[in-house]
Amino acid sequence: MPRPESPGNKKYFTGEGWEEAKLWVTLRWVKASRPLLKWYPRAANLRLRLADRLNDHCHRHVSLHPEHFGPFDPAYDAALRKDSQKHCRMAARFALEALALHDAGCTLSPQREWVALGCAATAHRNQGSLAEALWLLRRSARKWPTSPQTQLALAGVHCEMKDVDSCHRHLRRALELAAAKKALPFPKMEAGDTVQYLWFASRWTIFAPLRADPRYKALVKTYKK
């Protein structure tokens, strides 16, 4: 993990030092869990918990929305991105292991399976493996077609692949589901709302190809409160 001593990083660690502390705790937890992985080789939930924690840190520091974090000291920024890719690879490995164990009979609950598919897809997307991310998200959408989060994730991947038509279709579906606020695949799961999803579409860099399309303004006009 890069060190915070550089004067150019002082502002970052003043505002975001808590995130670095949480990452340190997560990495210590991963290290402490290694004996458990050996003792319980069929523990799908343990692997998913590790993947979920690692994926959170991976997700924060890759290029999904760099405007939230920059500018950094260039040397620190390079080291941070290198660490993030390592965390993405670890998250993807643990999530895929959890899914493989689930398919082999160590069954995850439906909601945990949904989390595992989303976690693996996000880790692959953050590494630039868009085809793998798309396959995982499509598997999730086939099983849980009323999940607005999955539809939003599909929209983002399609935008990164420059497939604006599919991006628009999935974002529109996510907004429809969020506006309906019903038929969610799991109890007590928040659907988000249209304001939140439109904010994502307006700010995340991956949605830039869609924002250049006239259909994006029509969506905003329809769903903006």
Secondary structure, DSSP 8 states (H G I E B T S, - for coil): ---S-SGGGHHHHHHHHHHHHHHHHHHHHHHHHHHHHHH-TT-HHHHHHHHHHHHHHHHHHSTTSGGGT----HHHHHHHHHHHHHHHHHHHHHHHHHHHHHHTT----HHHHHHHHHHHHHHHHHTT-HHHHHHHHHHHHHH-TT-HHHHHHHHHHHHHTT-HHHHHHHHHHHHHHHHHT---SSTT-----HHHHHHHHHH-GGGHHHHTSHHHHHHHHHH--
